[in-house]
């Protein structure tokens, strides 16, 4: 099989990474995609760096054995904590969601502006986004806020309910009116709350979806390496570590994705 015809591997702690899958699918319709969701061990956002690194390396090895041409770490927590470790053992390029999110935020925030990073507790504690913004030489002021209740609200299908708006106000209300130019949705689930978050922040703040930004970067990377699949309709395969029916049901309910048969790989 020519390298360009190989699949792209994507993984997440569970189903949230389907926001990245969906962005990839629409931007790269000819690519074969293998999505792995670690539904047995989700959430990663409350776990230690050691655990997240160990899980991520196991999943990367599983996907690499499927002869993928590119690995996309869709999970912000795994991208924050395990990207370097995965890169060290991967013979294929590995993309995370942090760098694309940072790039998109910098396009939205002027020099001297303010960027608010939202994410899981583990992502915020890692300061991965702040460090990436600093490394990019960005002269912006970075604020960070963990919003752990957003994940269960999304998974419950409550994005449009008053509780979602109330929780968003509680977490983010204090940042309104503080000159935030860009807010990074630094967690797989948060793009599903984009409207609610935008309403709390007000019109001044640009909401940066790292899922979209990551998909755009994956396309650029494949183009640059001459690895775009020349075929037409790419296939999608879904693998989880537990509860495939729930995964399938929520994929359809939350994101309108029809997964077909979901297989199980236990570690
Ligand atoms: N996928 C995780 C992330 O993007 C959110 C869910 C979890 O905590 O595992 O950070």
Boltz pocket constraint, residues with backbone or C-beta under 6 A from the ligand:
constraints:
  - pocket:
      binder: B
      contacts: [[A, 12], [A, 13], [A, 14], [A, 16], [A, 17], [A, 42], [A, 43], [A, 44], [A, 45], [A, 46], [A, 74], [A, 75], [A, 76], [A, 77], [A, 78], [A, 119], [A, 120], [A, 123], [A, 151], [A, 186], [A, 187], [A, 188], [A, 189]]
      max_distance: 6.0
